[in-house]
Amino acid sequence: MTITITAFERSPDGGKGLARDTRVRWALEEAGQPYEVRLVPHQAMKEPEHLRLHPFGQIPTYEEGDLVLFESGAIIFHIASHHAGLLPDDANARARAITWMFAALNSVEPPILELVIVRFVEGDKPWSKERLPLVADRIRHRLGQLSVRLGDADWLDGAFSAGDLMMVSVLLRVRPSGILDEFPNLAAYVARGEARPAYKRAFAAQLAVNAC
Amino acid sequence: MTITITAFERSPDGGKGLARDTRVRWALEEAGQPYEVRLVPHQAMKEPEHLRLHPFGQIPTYEEGDLVLFESGAIIFHIASHHAGLLPDDANARARAITWMFAALNSVEPPILELVIVRFVEGDKPWSKERLPLVADRIRHRLGQLSVRLGDADWLDGAFSAGDLMMVSVLLRVRPSGILDEFPNLAAYVARGEARPAYKRAFAAQLAVNAC
């Protein structure tokens, strides 16, 4: 069955690969699954036709026959569950890899997304400048804990997994701020993710949409 | 094998059931699984012994034989995967239920947690009072979308699932603000969750720890 995902017709990041379709493209590339992309214009995101697929009016969505999914975490978990290459076979190792998926999305990404709020959503507010270092320190606190756990390992728990795919994707969002580079082992971890051929193909595919 | 979870020795909410061990207790009760609880004193949360279980120094954790998990989302998914009652058998329905778990944690909870930041973490800052309505409006925006999707259904996708368990748990955190009650169908949805015998047992168990 054909897999169809949605992506921004024009990504707000101009092709830096930070929109969440890149994560899904990466997972599909790791799993060796071909896919089609339907580009959604900005003005169509909150239209009934798209809200039927994604109740929060965002991208990506995932369609495969009768199945419609949203939330990149759920989509990547679905891909990882149905194809080899993203989750270990051993039951306990698999549960731990899934734990890192949730950790990336619920413990690491929220403080990072606050940076978007303080800089852009509330960028014109009088408190923006004074709040920025507080937000940055909360990110540092979390990345410091993650850095300790990763130590000098290549990946978070044994071989590369969907947990690493998600964590690297989340950390990429904080790199432009300079905070990632304060943690050399995390910066190297992200670079290892980017060096994977599947990531490179995913990045190139989203860039091809946004660079034209 | 014995299941052991961790919880606060004294929950910051004084037993209102908003700490994340309640979600895990609820899932274990729905699955009919007995469990033990190890209470972690506040000063021990950042000690090496606890950080070995939870790299971010939080609760809950989950131990079962050799398996150690953290992140309530991952723990509940693990319980739901291994016992009946929390995920449908049909593959597509199962993928959609898992989608709602991720949606609760990555799309609905982050704006709600901003309320904790503006009120408590930054409660003494000069911008706190002026920021509060902005944060509240972002929560309203997301709950409005969720309210439309739920409509007059009892649960988010067919029968009660781990997706509803997670969404109800996340929405409970916003109820004290009064914002939940602006969406009557969501307030009724949360009340349906609380009325489940498994939730009542989970709530009572955490209250017994914190009310003494």
HADDOCK unambig.tbl for C-alpha pairs under 7 A between the chains (distance, minus, plus):
assign (segid A and resid 55 and name CA) (segid B and resid 145 and name CA) 6.23 0.50 0.50
assign (segid A and resid 55 and name CA) (segid B and resid 146 and name CA) 6.84 0.50 0.50
assign (segid A and resid 55 and name CA) (segid B and resid 149 and name CA) 6.21 0.50 0.50
assign (segid A and resid 56 and name CA) (segid B and resid 145 and name CA) 5.94 0.50 0.50
assign (segid A and resid 67 and name CA) (segid B and resid 92 and name CA) 6.02 0.50 0.50
assign (segid A and resid 69 and name CA) (segid B and resid 96 and name CA) 6.42 0.50 0.50
assign (segid A and resid 69 and name CA) (segid B and resid 99 and name CA) 6.76 0.50 0.50
assign (segid A and resid 70 and name CA) (segid B and resid 99 and name CA) 6.68 0.50 0.50
assign (segid A and resid 71 and name CA) (segid B and resid 99 and name CA) 6.42 0.50 0.50
assign (segid A and resid 71 and name CA) (segid B and resid 102 and name CA) 6.62 0.50 0.50
assign (segid A and resid 71 and name CA) (segid B and resid 103 and name CA) 6.20 0.50 0.50
assign (segid A and resid 73 and name CA) (segid B and resid 102 and name CA) 6.20 0.50 0.50
assign (segid A and resid 74 and name CA) (segid B and resid 98 and name CA) 6.33 0.50 0.50
assign (segid A and resid 74 and name CA) (segid B and resid 99 and name CA) 4.83 0.50 0.50
assign (segid A and resid 74 and name CA) (segid B and resid 102 and name CA) 6.08 0.50 0.50
assign (segid A and resid 78 and name CA) (segid B and resid 95 and name CA) 6.69 0.50 0.50
assign (segid A and resid 92 and name CA) (segid B and resid 67 and name CA) 6.01 0.50 0.50
assign (segid A and resid 95 and name CA) (segid B and resid 78 and name CA) 6.68 0.50 0.50
assign (segid A and resid 96 and name CA) (segid B and resid 69 and name CA) 6.42 0.50 0.50
assign (segid A and resid 98 and name CA) (segid B and resid 74 and name CA) 6.32 0.50 0.50
assign (segid A and resid 99 and name CA) (segid B and resid 69 and name CA) 6.76 0.50 0.50
assign (segid A and resid 99 and name CA) (segid B and resid 70 and name CA) 6.69 0.50 0.50
assign (segid A and resid 99 and name CA) (segid B and resid 71 and name CA) 6.44 0.50 0.50
assign (segid A and resid 99 and name CA) (segid B and resid 74 and name CA) 4.83 0.50 0.50
assign (segid A and resid 102 and name CA) (segid B and resid 71 and name CA) 6.63 0.50 0.50
assign (segid A and resid 102 and name CA) (segid B and resid 73 and name CA) 6.20 0.50 0.50
assign (segid A and resid 102 and name CA) (segid B and resid 74 and name CA) 6.09 0.50 0.50
assign (segid A and resid 103 and name CA) (segid B and resid 71 and name CA) 6.20 0.50 0.50
assign (segid A and resid 105 and name CA) (segid B and resid 106 and name CA) 5.93 0.50 0.50
assign (segid A and resid 106 and name CA) (segid B and resid 105 and name CA) 5.93 0.50 0.50
assign (segid A and resid 106 and name CA) (segid B and resid 106 and name CA) 5.88 0.50 0.50
assign (segid A and resid 110 and name CA) (segid B and resid 110 and name CA) 5.89 0.50 0.50
assign (segid A and resid 127 and name CA) (segid B and resid 127 and name CA) 6.20 0.50 0.50
assign (segid A and resid 145 and name CA) (segid B and resid 55 and name CA) 6.21 0.50 0.50
assign (segid A and resid 145 and name CA) (segid B and resid 56 and name CA) 5.95 0.50 0.50
assign (segid A and resid 146 and name CA) (segid B and resid 55 and name CA) 6.83 0.50 0.50
assign (segid A and resid 149 and name CA) (segid B and resid 55 and name CA) 6.22 0.50 0.50
